[in-house]
């Protein structure tokens, strides 16, 4: 279904237990894609709106955290997704140039706004005042270490510098707390800070982690040695690292219904989160769909990104009828006859398959053709033949092969730059055991690697945020291989490889 400018749609937002609304304000064609400009509206109701409610709807504005009377007005696919019901038509409420691209607004920002408004007004006012006029006076100063009152992020070096974390309660816009070493009282401190919405905590040494009462939206947690975790209400994303014990029990609001779990180990051995809403598996090698289905039978979203990887028992995904989102990327070992058909997923709104077997890609396009006409967001890209997989198992730039904005020659050259740098780095690692000498030996290798991408990008720029991240991650992979090589040769350096020095080399010469 294609909308008309002025159309107003309502969609059920489970997190609010209510309907929210959006308006289509414009249409355009960009390349081969038809796009709609969609505006989030301020209406929330227990049922679909009547004509009176439609007539009073206005653009929604958001001011949580660092947003200032922000509106959500974005270009999206012009195909109306499943679950969006046409409820009325009015002249577009906003007519403006829009440069943002996203998916159809689902009401999640309205939930975030409500969480913000639940914080006492005085604290929110102080937050906004500090954001508008940062106070640079020092709360802590120890040698070169300084913490200003307008500090937004604390890491382990600052946290460990004080005998009592209460000193940091004088930071009214602190939003991020992270540590990779044991910090006494850390989780209690996070619970007390109303604006800390993200935290990455590893190597903390605690057996019991209690975050009840915190205001976190995103948490990365190492679970090695942990036996029990209590998560706060409102947590949206949980990333787990380390070795989970079979004794580990994770407690969450609604047993995980509103949570997205992110892991690179789908073979779950711990308990809890039986009603998990969404699962993201990253850097997967071997994934058993049957194990996922048995462990998390109520999933509404499943994303599996391979390294590349192999998916076994794919037919078992049919036992997840509540799925509204299914994404596979760089996953193989899947035959067309075992991939479930659309009849198994009555609520599926998005099916994105990227870098999958060519035979499977052709099958899915045909099998889901009618569902796409009915509003399914279907994307099947970069079909791969067996020969491609054999050539690209060790290529971190394989995702570039077939990407819309990257030519085949550019993808091939990127892979060559990576392989040349990795080979030279491993040779250096076998010859230089001292950390400082190894940095000196790796410096020209990093220089050649970076200059290669400079030249690649010079003629027609294509290295943007995502591509820059790929280049950086590939370099970190080379450094990982160097460290592993040194360990395998029995080297016992006094200090680890100085990656910061080598990243500085890249930053000093890169043009992208």
C-alpha positions as CSV (number, residue, x, y, z in Angstrom):
1,X,0.0,0.0,0.0
2,X,1.3,3.4,-1.0
3,X,0.2,6.4,1.1
4,X,-0.9,9.9,0.0
5,X,0.5,13.1,1.6
6,X,-1.8,14.0,4.4
7,X,-2.7,10.4,5.4
8,X,-2.6,9.7,9.1
9,X,-1.9,6.2,10.3
10,X,-2.2,4.6,13.8
11,X,0.0,1.8,15.0
12,X,-0.1,-0.2,18.2
13,X,2.9,0.4,20.5
14,X,3.2,-2.6,22.9
15,X,5.6,-0.8,25.3
16,X,2.9,1.8,25.9
17,X,0.0,-0.6,25.7
18,X,-1.6,1.9,23.4
19,X,-1.9,3.3,19.9
20,X,0.3,6.1,18.5
21,X,0.0,8.0,15.3
22,X,2.0,9.4,12.4
23,X,1.3,11.5,9.3
24,X,2.7,11.2,5.8
25,X,3.7,14.7,4.8
26,X,5.4,14.2,1.4
27,X,6.5,11.6,-1.2
28,X,9.5,11.4,-3.5
29,X,11.5,9.0,-5.7
30,X,15.2,8.7,-4.9
31,X,17.1,6.5,-7.3
32,X,15.1,3.3,-7.5
33,X,13.3,3.8,-4.2
34,X,10.0,5.4,-3.4
35,X,10.1,7.3,-0.1
36,X,7.6,8.9,2.2
37,X,8.3,11.7,4.7
38,X,6.6,10.7,8.0
39,X,6.0,12.8,11.0
40,X,5.4,11.5,14.6
41,X,2.3,12.9,16.2
42,X,1.5,13.6,19.8
43,X,-1.6,11.4,20.1
44,X,-1.7,8.3,22.3
45,X,-4.9,6.3,22.8
46,X,-6.3,2.9,24.0
47,X,-8.0,2.2,20.7
48,X,-7.9,3.4,17.1
49,X,-8.7,7.2,17.0
50,X,-12.1,8.5,15.8
51,X,-12.5,11.6,13.5
52,X,-12.5,13.9,16.5
53,X,-9.2,12.6,17.8
54,X,-7.6,12.8,14.3
55,X,-8.7,16.5,14.0
56,X,-6.9,17.4,17.2
57,X,-3.6,15.6,16.5
58,X,-0.4,17.8,16.4
59,X,3.3,17.1,15.8
60,X,5.0,15.5,18.7
61,X,8.0,17.2,20.3
62,X,10.6,15.6,22.5
63,X,13.0,17.1,25.0
64,X,14.4,14.1,26.9
65,X,18.1,14.3,27.7
66,X,19.9,16.4,25.1
67,X,16.9,16.8,22.7
68,X,15.5,20.4,22.5
69,X,11.9,20.5,21.3
70,X,12.9,17.8,18.8
71,X,10.4,16.5,16.2
72,X,10.7,13.1,14.5
73,X,10.2,13.8,10.8
74,X,12.1,11.3,8.5
75,X,12.2,9.8,5.1
76,X,11.2,6.1,5.1
77,X,10.1,3.5,2.6
78,X,6.9,4.6,1.0
79,X,5.4,1.1,1.5
80,X,3.2,1.3,4.5
81,X,4.3,-1.4,7.0
82,X,2.1,-4.1,8.4
83,X,0.3,-2.9,11.5
84,X,-0.2,0.7,10.4
85,X,-3.9,1.5,9.9
86,X,-5.2,4.4,7.9
87,X,-7.4,6.5,10.3
88,X,-7.8,9.8,8.6
89,X,-6.5,12.5,6.3
90,X,-5.5,16.2,6.9
91,X,-3.4,18.7,5.1
92,X,0.3,18.0,6.1
93,X,0.8,19.5,9.6
94,X,4.5,20.3,8.8
95,X,6.0,21.3,5.4
96,X,9.8,21.5,5.7
97,X,13.0,20.2,4.1
98,X,13.9,16.9,5.8
99,X,17.4,15.3,5.6
100,X,16.9,12.4,8.0
101,X,16.3,8.8,7.0
102,X,15.0,6.1,9.2
103,X,12.2,3.6,9.6
104,X,8.5,4.3,10.2
105,X,8.2,5.9,13.8
106,X,6.7,3.3,16.1
107,X,6.0,5.3,19.2
108,X,9.2,4.3,21.0
109,X,10.2,8.0,21.5
110,X,6.9,8.7,23.3
111,X,7.9,6.0,25.8
112,X,11.3,7.5,26.2
113,X,9.7,10.9,26.8
114,X,7.5,9.4,29.5
115,X,10.5,7.9,31.3
116,X,12.2,11.3,31.2
117,X,9.2,13.0,32.6
118,X,9.1,10.6,35.5
119,X,12.4,12.1,36.8
120,X,11.7,14.9,39.3
121,X,11.3,18.3,37.6
122,X,14.0,20.0,39.6
123,X,16.6,17.5,38.5
124,X,15.5,17.8,34.8
125,X,15.7,21.6,35.0
126,X,19.2,21.4,36.4
127,X,20.2,19.0,33.6
128,X,18.9,21.3,30.9
129,X,20.6,24.3,32.5
130,X,23.9,22.5,32.6
131,X,23.6,21.3,29.1
132,X,22.8,24.9,27.9
133,X,25.6,26.5,30.0
134,X,28.3,23.9,30.9
135,X,30.0,24.5,34.2
136,X,33.7,23.8,33.7
137,X,34.6,24.1,37.4
138,X,36.6,21.1,38.7
139,X,34.9,18.6,40.9
140,X,38.0,16.5,41.1
141,X,41.7,17.3,40.2
142,X,44.5,14.9,40.8
143,X,47.6,15.6,38.8
144,X,46.6,15.5,35.1
145,X,43.3,13.9,36.0
146,X,40.4,16.4,36.1
147,X,36.7,16.0,36.3
148,X,34.5,19.0,35.6
149,X,31.0,19.5,36.8
150,X,29.7,19.3,33.2
151,X,31.2,15.9,32.7
152,X,28.9,13.4,30.9
153,X,31.0,10.3,31.0
154,X,33.1,8.5,33.6
155,X,35.5,5.7,32.9
156,X,37.6,3.4,35.2
157,X,40.6,5.7,35.6
158,X,38.4,8.5,37.1
159,X,36.2,6.1,39.1
160,X,39.2,4.4,40.7
161,X,40.9,7.8,41.6
162,X,38.5,8.5,44.5
163,X,37.9,6.6,47.8
164,X,34.1,7.3,47.6
165,X,32.0,7.6,44.4
166,X,29.8,10.1,46.2
167,X,32.1,12.9,44.9
168,X,30.6,12.3,41.4
169,X,27.1,12.9,42.6
170,X,27.9,16.6,41.9
171,X,27.7,15.8,38.1
172,X,24.2,16.8,37.1
173,X,24.5,15.6,33.4
174,X,26.4,12.4,33.9
175,X,24.9,9.9,31.4
176,X,27.5,7.2,30.9
177,X,29.5,5.1,33.5
178,X,31.9,2.5,32.3
179,X,34.6,0.4,34.0
180,X,36.9,-2.5,33.1
181,X,38.2,-3.1,36.6
182,X,36.6,-3.7,40.1
183,X,35.2,-0.4,41.5
184,X,33.7,-0.7,45.0
185,X,30.1,0.5,45.1
186,X,29.9,1.0,41.4
187,X,26.5,-0.6,40.9
188,X,25.0,1.3,43.9
189,X,26.3,4.5,42.3
190,X,24.7,3.7,38.9
191,X,21.4,3.1,40.7
192,X,21.5,6.5,42.3
193,X,22.2,8.5,39.2
194,X,18.9,9.3,37.4
195,X,20.4,10.3,34.1
196,X,22.9,7.5,33.6
197,X,21.3,5.7,30.7
198,X,24.2,3.6,29.4
199,X,26.9,1.6,31.1
200,X,29.7,-0.8,30.0
201,X,31.0,-2.8,33.0
202,X,33.6,-5.6,32.7
203,X,36.0,-7.4,35.0
204,X,34.0,-6.1,37.9
205,X,34.5,-9.2,40.1
206,X,31.0,-9.2,41.6
207,X,29.0,-12.4,42.1
208,X,25.7,-10.6,42.4
209,X,24.8,-7.5,40.3
210,X,21.7,-5.5,41.3
211,X,20.6,-2.6,39.1
212,X,17.0,-2.3,40.3
213,X,16.0,1.3,40.5
214,X,18.6,2.5,37.9
215,X,17.5,4.3,34.8
216,X,19.7,2.5,32.3
217,X,18.5,2.0,28.7
218,X,21.6,0.2,27.5
219,X,23.9,-2.1,29.5
220,X,27.0,-4.1,28.5
221,X,27.9,-6.5,31.3
222,X,30.6,-9.2,31.8
223,X,29.0,-12.2,33.5
224,X,32.1,-14.2,34.2
225,X,31.8,-15.4,37.8
226,X,28.3,-13.8,38.2
227,X,25.5,-15.9,39.8
228,X,22.6,-13.5,39.8
229,X,21.7,-10.3,37.9
230,X,18.8,-8.0,38.7
231,X,18.1,-5.6,35.8
232,X,16.3,-2.3,36.1
233,X,12.9,-1.6,34.6
234,X,13.0,0.2,31.3
235,X,16.3,-1.4,30.2
236,X,16.1,-1.8,26.4
237,X,19.4,-3.4,25.3
238,X,21.6,-5.9,27.2
239,X,24.9,-7.0,25.8
240,X,26.5,-10.0,27.6
241,X,30.3,-10.8,27.5
242,X,32.5,-13.4,29.3
243,X,31.8,-16.9,30.3
244,X,28.3,-17.5,31.7
245,X,27.9,-20.0,34.5
246,X,25.0,-22.5,34.5
247,X,24.2,-21.1,37.9
248,X,23.6,-17.6,36.5
249,X,20.0,-16.3,36.8
250,X,19.0,-13.0,35.1
251,X,15.9,-11.2,36.4
252,X,14.2,-8.6,34.2
253,X,11.0,-6.7,33.9
254,X,8.3,-8.9,32.4
255,X,10.9,-11.7,32.2
256,X,12.6,-9.9,29.3
257,X,9.6,-9.2,27.1
258,X,10.8,-5.6,26.4
259,X,14.5,-6.4,26.2
260,X,16.9,-6.9,23.3
261,X,19.7,-9.3,24.2
262,X,23.0,-8.9,22.3
263,X,25.5,-11.8,22.4
264,X,28.0,-13.6,20.3
265,X,27.2,-16.9,22.0
266,X,23.7,-18.1,21.3
267,X,24.3,-21.4,23.1
268,X,22.8,-20.1,26.3
269,X,23.6,-21.9,29.5
270,X,22.1,-19.5,32.1
271,X,18.5,-19.1,33.1
272,X,16.0,-16.3,33.0
273,X,14.6,-14.0,30.3
274,X,12.3,-16.7,29.2
275,X,9.9,-14.1,27.6
276,X,12.8,-12.4,25.8
277,X,11.5,-10.0,23.1
278,X,14.5,-9.7,20.7
279,X,17.8,-11.5,20.2
280,X,20.8,-10.2,18.3
281,X,23.6,-12.7,17.6
282,X,26.8,-11.0,16.4
283,X,30.0,-12.5,14.9
284,X,28.3,-15.9,14.7
285,X,30.1,-19.0,13.5
286,X,27.8,-21.9,14.3
287,X,24.2,-21.2,15.2
288,X,21.5,-23.8,16.0
289,X,18.0,-22.3,15.4
290,X,16.5,-25.2,17.4
291,X,18.5,-24.1,20.5
292,X,17.3,-20.5,20.1
293,X,13.6,-21.5,19.6
294,X,13.7,-23.7,22.7
295,X,15.5,-21.1,24.8
296,X,13.5,-18.1,23.7
297,X,10.1,-19.2,22.4
298,X,8.4,-15.8,22.6
299,X,10.8,-13.8,20.4
300,X,9.4,-11.0,18.3
301,X,12.7,-10.1,16.8
302,X,15.7,-12.1,15.7
303,X,18.9,-10.9,14.1
304,X,21.9,-13.1,13.3
305,X,25.1,-11.7,11.8
306,X,27.7,-14.2,10.7
307,X,31.5,-13.9,10.7
308,X,30.5,-15.6,8.3
309,X,28.5,-18.3,9.9
310,X,26.4,-21.4,9.4
311,X,22.7,-21.7,10.5
312,X,21.5,-25.2,11.4
313,X,17.9,-26.4,11.8
314,X,16.6,-23.3,10.0
315,X,13.1,-24.9,9.6
316,X,12.7,-24.6,13.4
317,X,12.2,-20.9,13.1
318,X,8.7,-21.6,12.0
319,X,8.0,-22.2,15.8
320,X,8.4,-18.5,16.4
321,X,5.0,-17.2,15.1
322,X,5.3,-13.9,17.0
323,X,8.3,-12.7,14.9
324,X,7.8,-9.3,13.5
325,X,11.5,-8.8,12.5
326,X,13.9,-11.4,11.1
327,X,17.4,-10.4,9.8
328,X,20.2,-12.7,8.6
329,X,23.5,-11.5,7.3
330,X,26.6,-13.5,6.2
331,X,24.8,-16.8,7.2
332,X,25.1,-19.9,5.1
333,X,24.3,-23.6,5.2
334,X,20.6,-22.8,4.6
335,X,18.7,-24.6,1.9
336,X,15.7,-23.1,0.2
337,X,13.4,-26.0,1.2
338,X,14.0,-25.5,5.0
339,X,13.4,-21.7,5.1
340,X,9.9,-21.2,6.6
341,X,7.3,-19.6,4.3
342,X,5.3,-16.5,5.1
343,X,2.4,-18.5,6.4
344,X,4.4,-19.3,9.5
345,X,4.9,-15.6,10.4
346,X,1.6,-13.8,10.4
347,X,3.0,-10.7,12.2
348,X,6.3,-10.4,10.2
349,X,6.8,-6.8,9.2
350,X,10.5,-6.9,8.2
351,X,12.6,-9.6,6.5
352,X,16.1,-8.6,5.7
353,X,18.5,-11.1,4.2
354,X,22.0,-10.0,3.2
355,X,24.9,-12.1,2.0
356,X,23.1,-15.5,1.9
357,X,23.3,-18.5,-0.5
358,X,22.2,-17.5,-4.0
359,X,19.6,-20.3,-4.2
360,X,18.0,-19.2,-0.9
361,X,17.9,-15.6,-2.1
362,X,16.0,-16.5,-5.2
363,X,13.6,-18.7,-3.3
364,X,12.7,-16.1,-0.6
365,X,12.1,-13.4,-3.2
366,X,9.5,-15.7,-4.9
367,X,8.0,-17.1,-1.8
368,X,7.5,-13.7,-0.1
369,X,6.5,-11.7,-3.1
370,X,2.8,-11.5,-2.2
371,X,3.7,-10.7,1.5
372,X,5.8,-7.8,0.2
373,X,2.8,-6.5,-1.7
374,X,0.8,-6.6,1.6
375,X,3.3,-4.4,3.4
376,X,6.2,-6.7,4.4
377,X,9.5,-4.8,4.4
378,X,11.4,-7.4,2.3
379,X,15.1,-6.9,1.4
380,X,17.2,-9.7,-0.2
381,X,20.6,-8.5,-1.1
382,X,24.1,-9.8,-2.0
383,X,23.3,-13.4,-3.0
384,X,26.4,-15.5,-2.7
385,X,27.6,-18.5,-4.6
386,X,29.8,-21.2,-3.0
387,X,32.9,-19.9,-4.8
388,X,32.4,-16.5,-3.1
389,X,32.3,-18.0,0.3
390,X,35.5,-20.0,-0.2
391,X,37.3,-16.8,-1.3
392,X,36.0,-14.6,1.5
393,X,36.1,-16.5,4.7
394,X,39.0,-14.4,6.0
395,X,37.9,-11.1,4.4
396,X,36.4,-8.5,6.9
397,X,35.4,-6.4,3.9
398,X,33.2,-9.1,2.4
399,X,30.1,-7.0,3.2
400,X,31.4,-4.4,0.7
401,X,31.1,-6.9,-2.1
402,X,27.7,-6.0,-3.7
403,X,27.0,-3.0,-1.5
404,X,25.0,-0.3,-3.4
405,X,27.6,2.5,-2.9
406,X,30.8,0.4,-3.4
407,X,32.1,-0.9,-6.7
408,X,33.4,-4.4,-7.1
409,X,36.9,-3.0,-7.7
410,X,36.8,-1.0,-4.5
411,X,35.7,-4.1,-2.5
412,X,38.5,-6.2,-4.1
413,X,41.1,-3.5,-3.3
414,X,40.0,-3.2,0.3
415,X,40.4,-7.0,0.8
416,X,43.8,-6.8,-0.8
417,X,44.9,-4.0,1.5
418,X,43.7,-6.0,4.6
419,X,45.5,-9.2,3.5
420,X,48.7,-7.4,2.8
421,X,48.7,-5.5,6.1
422,X,47.9,-8.7,8.1
423,X,50.6,-10.7,6.4
424,X,53.2,-8.0,7.0
425,X,52.1,-7.5,10.6
426,X,52.3,-11.2,11.5
427,X,55.8,-11.3,10.0
428,X,56.8,-8.3,12.1
429,X,55.3,-10.0,15.2
430,X,57.4,-13.1,14.7
431,X,60.6,-11.0,14.5
432,X,60.1,-8.3,17.1
433,X,59.3,-9.3,20.7
434,X,59.8,-6.0,22.5
435,X,56.6,-3.9,22.5
436,X,58.2,-0.6,21.5
437,X,60.2,-2.2,18.7
438,X,57.0,-3.9,17.4
439,X,55.1,-0.5,17.3
440,X,58.0,0.9,15.2
441,X,57.8,-2.1,12.9
442,X,54.1,-1.9,12.5
443,X,54.0,1.9,11.9
444,X,54.9,1.7,8.2
445,X,52.4,-1.2,7.8
446,X,49.6,0.9,9.3
447,X,50.7,3.9,7.1
448,X,50.5,1.8,3.9
449,X,47.1,0.4,4.9
450,X,45.7,3.9,5.6
451,X,47.2,5.5,2.5
452,X,45.7,2.7,0.4
453,X,42.2,3.7,1.6
454,X,43.0,7.4,1.1
455,X,43.8,6.6,-2.6
456,X,40.7,4.4,-2.9
457,X,38.5,7.2,-1.6
458,X,40.1,10.0,-3.5
459,X,38.5,9.6,-6.9
460,X,34.9,9.2,-5.7
461,X,34.4,9.5,-2.0
462,X,32.5,6.5,-0.5
463,X,34.1,6.0,2.9
464,X,31.4,7.3,5.3
465,X,30.7,6.5,9.0
466,X,29.9,2.8,8.4
467,X,32.8,2.2,6.1
468,X,35.3,4.0,8.4
469,X,34.1,1.7,11.2
470,X,34.8,-1.4,9.0
471,X,38.3,-0.1,8.2
472,X,39.0,0.4,12.0
473,X,37.6,-2.9,13.0
474,X,39.6,-4.7,10.4
475,X,42.8,-3.1,11.7
476,X,41.9,-4.1,15.3
477,X,41.5,-7.7,13.9
478,X,45.1,-7.4,12.6
479,X,46.3,-6.3,16.0
480,X,44.4,-9.2,17.6
481,X,46.2,-11.6,15.3
482,X,49.5,-10.0,16.2
483,X,48.9,-10.5,19.9
484,X,47.9,-14.1,19.3
485,X,51.0,-14.6,17.3
486,X,53.2,-13.3,20.1
487,X,51.5,-15.6,22.6
488,X,51.9,-18.6,20.4
489,X,55.7,-17.9,20.1
490,X,56.1,-17.7,23.9
491,X,56.6,-14.0,24.0
492,X,56.0,-12.5,27.4
493,X,56.1,-8.7,26.8
494,X,56.1,-6.4,29.8
495,X,53.3,-4.5,28.3
496,X,50.6,-5.2,25.6
497,X,50.8,-3.8,22.1
498,X,50.3,-0.1,22.2
499,X,47.3,0.1,19.9
500,X,46.6,3.8,20.7
501,X,49.9,4.8,19.2
502,X,49.2,2.9,16.0
503,X,45.6,4.3,15.8
504,X,47.2,7.7,16.2
505,X,49.3,6.9,13.1
506,X,46.2,6.1,11.1
507,X,44.4,9.3,12.4
508,X,47.3,11.5,11.5
509,X,47.3,10.5,7.8
510,X,43.8,9.4,6.9
511,X,41.7,11.6,4.6
512,X,38.5,9.7,5.1
